[in-house]
Amino acid sequence: MLHYIKGTLAIKTESGIVVDAGGLGYEITVPANSSVYLAKEGESITVFTAMIVREDDIRLFGFGEKAALDTFHKLITVSGVGAKAAIAILSAMPLSEVHQAIVLEDAKSLTRANGIGKKTAERIVLELKDKFGQLEQAALPEGMESSASADGAAGDSRTEAVSALVALGYTKGEAVNALTAVKEKDLTVEEYIKQALKRLF
């Protein structure tokens, strides 16, 4: 199994790259926004890889960061999500936003990826939110608490405001982003909601 390939970016294709390593050209499918895809031809790169073997196909998928490779492996464990769909998700948004969408149960954001419908996005959130739970604090914008922290701080006005906005039909991600933009502190729940709604309209 190839864990990574270090070599020279020889060619860019529509769906990936060819890396020249030791005189061999490795064709690798990569996310469109990956750092290795954005590198220049002739540049030395390291690609973290996953080899997917099927009856009629053997293909390498690559990533510029090990964290992206780990996320890819988690995504393809979800029923109905293959390697192509996982690459589409990782191409549609930065890795941090993928993590944030999952931990905030923001399935709507995942549907920005080509071929990812509402049901598939919801299944990804359902099956992976616990696996990404330890990343939740890092994924949340500064000043916001995770749902786990909120359990121990029921009086947190921002957390209650998030729940209220979700009840109004906004996604958890939209609610968090709107409230992050509210710089005032120690407001009541109602005041936070009013300020957030101004940013959501």
N, C-alpha and C positions, 0 to 999 in steps of 0.2 A: 504494500500500500504506500502511495506517495503522500507524505504529509505536507511537504512544500517543495517548490522548485525554484532555484536561484539561477538566474541567467540574464540574457539580454532580450529586451522586447524587440522582436524581429519584424512582426507584422501585426496590424490591427485588422480585424474582420468586422462584419456587421454585428456579430453576436459575441465577439471575444477577441482573443489575442493568440499569437504564436510566440512561444518563448524558446530561444536558442540556448540550450544548456548542454555543454559537453558535445557539441556537434549534432545534437538531436533537436528537432523542432517539435515542441509540445503544443498541440492545439487545445486551448482552454476557453471554456465559456465563462464569462465574468459579468457581474452587474455593470450596467451602463455608467453608473456613477462611481465605480470602484477606482481607488487611487492607482491601481495597476493599469486600468484601461485609459486613464487620463495621462499616464506617463508618455513620454516621447519615444518614438522608435529609436533604437540604439541605446536606450537608457538601461542600466542594470536594475533589475527588480527582483523581489522575492514574492512568490505567489503561494499562499496556503491553499492546498488543494483537497478536493474530495473526488474519488473515483466512483462513478455509479455504473454498475455492471448489470445489463439486462440481456435477455436472450438474443436480441438482434442488435445490440448497441453497447459500446463501452465509451464513456465520455468523462472528461475531466472538467470539473467546475473549480474556479479559483477566486481568491479574495486577497485583498491587500492587507487585511488585518485578521489575526486569529479569532477575534471576537465575532467577526462577520462569518467565518467558517463555522464557529460554534452555533451561531444563530441559524445558519443554513441547515445544519444537522438537526436542530430542534424543529424547524419548520417542516422538514420532510417526514417527520414522525407523525404529523397530523394527517388523519384520514382524508384522502382526496387531494392532498397537496404533494405534487411531485417536484422534481428538481427544477423544471421549467417554471412552475408557479413560484417557487421559493426565490429564484433569480429575479422574477418579475417584481416581487415584493421588495427585494433588496435594491432593485434598480429604481423603484418609484420614489424612494425617500431615503434620507440618511439613516444609518444604523440606529442612532439614538432615537429617531422618531419612530422606527419600527418597534423598539423596546417600549417607548412611551405609549404608543397606541395599544400595545398588548396589555401592559400593566394598568392602564387607565380604562381598559375595556372599550376602547374607541374603535370598534370594528369598521366604522364608516371610513376612517382614514386608510385602512388596509385595502379598501375597494378601489383606491386610486391606481393600484397595480393592474396591469393588463391581465384579463382572464380571472380576476378574483372577484367573485360575486358576494352578495350580502351573506348568504348562508355559509360559504367557505370562510369568510372573514370572521364571522361569529364563532365558527368551530375552532379557528386558530386561537382566538381570544380565550375560549372556554378551556381548551386543552393545554395552553401554554402559560396562562397568566400566573399560575403558581410556580412554574419553573423559572419565570423571570421575576418572581417576587422580591428576591434579594437585590434586584436592580432598581426597584421602584423608587427608592429615595434619590438615586442618582438621576433617574429619568424625570422626576418632578422638577418643575422650575423652582428657583430659590424662593423660600418663603411659604411654600406649600407643604403640607404634611401628607404622608402616605395614608392609605385607608387603615393600615395596621396601627399607625400612630393615633389616628383619629379615634380608634376604639377606646384609647386611654385618655382622650381629651374631648369628651362629648360636647363640651362647651365651646369648642373652637368655631368661631363664627364663619371663617372662610370655608371650613369643611362642610358646615351645614348649608352654606350658600351654594356650594358645588352640588349637593344633593337636591336642593330646591331647583336649581337650573336644569339638572337632568330630568327632574319631574316635569319641567316645562317643555321638554322635548329636545333639549340640546344634548350633544354627546358629552361625555365626561371630559374629553380632551378640549372641546370648545369652552366648557365651563372653566376648566383650570387655566387655560390661556387668557381668558377674559379677566379672571380674578387676579392673575399674576400682574396684569397691567394696572391694577388698582394699587397705588402706592401708599394710600392712607392706611394707618394701622388702628387697631382697636375699634373698628366700626361695628355696628350691630349687624345681624344677619340681613335684615331688610336693607340697610344702607349698602352692604356689599352687593346684594342682588341688583339694586338700582344702578350702582356704578358699573357692574358687569354688563347689564342689559344695554347701557349706552354704547358699549364697545361691541356688542353682538348685533346691533341693528345697523 
